[in-house]
Amino acid sequence: MEELIVSKEELIVMFEDEKIIDSGKGWIMGEKEVEIIALHEIDPKFLQDITNAKFYKITVKGKK
């Protein structure tokens, strides 16, 4: 899986439709553990809520 850029709304739907599952130890998409990275338009140090980004990047965990 290549990295995937999704909107906040698309990410919410992916969790609701169980395309991404929270295993309690990490996020699983398909059969791979993934990382979800918030993409901010401004410097995160100026943000009050770092979880409130407009877009998120999903990548396979540990893949460089």
C-alpha positions in Angstrom: 0.0 0.0 0.0 1.3 3.4 -0.9 0.6 6.3 1.4 -2.9 7.6 1.2 -4.1 11.2 1.8 -7.7 11.5 3.1 -9.9 14.2 4.5 -11.1 14.2 8.1 -14.6 13.1 6.9 -13.2 10.3 4.8 -11.1 9.1 7.8 -14.2 9.0 10.0 -16.1 7.0 7.4 -13.2 4.5 7.1 -13.4 3.8 10.8 -17.2 3.6 10.7 -17.1 1.2 7.8 -14.3 -0.8 9.6 -11.8 -0.3 6.8 -9.5 0.8 9.6 -9.8 -1.0 12.9 -8.4 0.1 16.2 -6.9 -3.0 17.7 -6.1 -1.4 21.0 -2.4 -1.7 20.1 -2.5 0.1 16.8 -4.6 0.8 13.7 -5.1 -2.1 11.2 -6.0 -1.5 7.6 -6.4 -4.7 5.6 -3.8 -7.0 7.2 -1.2 -4.3 7.9 -0.6 -2.0 10.8 -0.8 1.7 9.7 0.1 5.1 11.0 -2.2 8.0 10.7 -0.4 11.4 10.5 -2.3 14.7 10.8 -1.4 17.2 8.0 -1.8 20.8 9.1 -1.8 23.9 7.0 -0.1 25.9 9.8 2.7 25.2 12.2 1.4 22.7 14.8 2.9 24.6 17.7 0.2 27.3 17.1 -2.7 24.8 17.2 -4.9 24.3 20.2 -6.2 20.9 19.1 -3.7 18.9 17.0 -6.3 16.2 16.2 -8.4 18.7 14.2 -6.6 18.6 10.9 -8.4 18.9 7.6 -6.3 16.0 6.0 -4.5 12.9 7.2 -1.8 10.7 5.7 -2.1 6.9 6.2 1.1 4.9 5.7 2.1 1.3 6.5 3.8 1.4 9.9 7.6 0.9 9.7 7.8 1.5 5.9 10.3 4.1 4.8 
